[in-house]
Amino acid sequence: MNKAELVEHIATTADISKASAARALEATLDAIGATLKQGGSVSLVGFGAFSVTERAARTGRNPKTGEEVRIEAAKIPKFKPGKALKDAII
C-alpha cells in the first residue's frame, strides 16, 4: 500500500473527502517527525511506538578497496510494533 492508497482507505473508512484524509495523514506524519526530531517518542497503544536511538561511531570497510572507513555516530528512527499489531499479522 502506498500513500495514495492509504489516503483513499482513510477517506473511505472515515467517510471524509480524500483532501481531508490527505491533510490528516500529513499532519500525523509531520507530528511524528517533529517529535522524533526533538528526541521524543510517539506511542500509539496497540499499534506501536516510534523512538530515536543513537548509533555509535564505528569503523567499516569499503568492500571495493578493503580500506577502513570511519562511520560517524548517528541518530536513527526506530519502530517497535505493539502487541495488537503483532497479533493482527499472525
KAHU-V158070 format. One record per pair of residues at least 4 apart in sequence whose C-alpha atoms are under 8 Angstrom apart, sorted by the first residue. I is the first residue (numbers start at 1). J is the second residue. If there is no record, write none. Layout:
i=I j=J
i=I j=J
This chain:
i=1 j=5
i=1 j=6
i=2 j=6
i=3 j=7
i=4 j=8
i=5 j=9
i=6 j=10
i=7 j=11
i=7 j=18
i=7 j=21
i=7 j=22
i=7 j=25
i=8 j=12
i=8 j=18
i=8 j=21
i=9 j=13
i=10 j=14
i=10 j=15
i=10 j=16
i=10 j=18
i=10 j=21
i=11 j=15
i=11 j=16
i=11 j=17
i=11 j=18
i=11 j=20
i=11 j=21
i=12 j=16
i=16 j=20
i=16 j=21
i=17 j=21
i=18 j=22
i=19 j=23
i=20 j=24
i=21 j=25
i=22 j=26
i=23 j=27
i=24 j=28
i=25 j=29
i=26 j=30
i=27 j=31
i=28 j=32
i=29 j=33
i=30 j=34
i=31 j=35
i=32 j=36
i=32 j=42
i=32 j=50
i=33 j=37
i=34 j=38
i=35 j=39
i=35 j=40
i=35 j=41
i=35 j=42
i=36 j=40
i=36 j=41
i=36 j=42
i=36 j=50
i=36 j=51
i=36 j=52
i=36 j=77
i=39 j=51
i=39 j=52
i=40 j=51
i=40 j=52
i=41 j=49
i=41 j=50
i=41 j=51
i=41 j=52
i=42 j=49
i=42 j=50
i=42 j=51
i=43 j=48
i=43 j=49
i=43 j=50
i=44 j=48
i=44 j=49
i=45 j=49
i=45 j=82
i=46 j=82
i=46 j=83
i=46 j=84
i=46 j=85
i=47 j=81
i=47 j=82
i=47 j=83
i=47 j=84
i=47 j=85
i=48 j=79
i=48 j=80
i=48 j=81
i=48 j=82
i=48 j=83
i=48 j=85
i=49 j=79
i=49 j=80
i=49 j=81
i=49 j=82
i=50 j=77
i=50 j=78
i=50 j=79
i=50 j=80
i=51 j=77
i=51 j=78
i=51 j=79
i=52 j=75
i=52 j=76
i=52 j=77
i=52 j=78
i=53 j=75
i=53 j=76
i=53 j=77
i=53 j=78
i=54 j=73
i=54 j=74
i=54 j=75
i=54 j=76
i=55 j=73
i=55 j=74
i=55 j=75
i=55 j=76
i=56 j=72
i=56 j=73
i=56 j=74
i=57 j=70
i=57 j=71
i=57 j=72
i=57 j=73
i=57 j=74
i=58 j=70
i=58 j=71
i=58 j=72
i=58 j=73
i=59 j=68
i=59 j=69
i=59 j=70
i=59 j=71
i=60 j=68
i=60 j=69
i=60 j=70
i=60 j=71
i=61 j=66
i=61 j=67
i=61 j=68
i=61 j=69
i=62 j=66
i=62 j=67
i=62 j=68
i=62 j=69
i=63 j=67
i=81 j=85
i=81 j=86
i=82 j=86
i=83 j=87
i=84 j=88
i=85 j=89
i=86 j=90
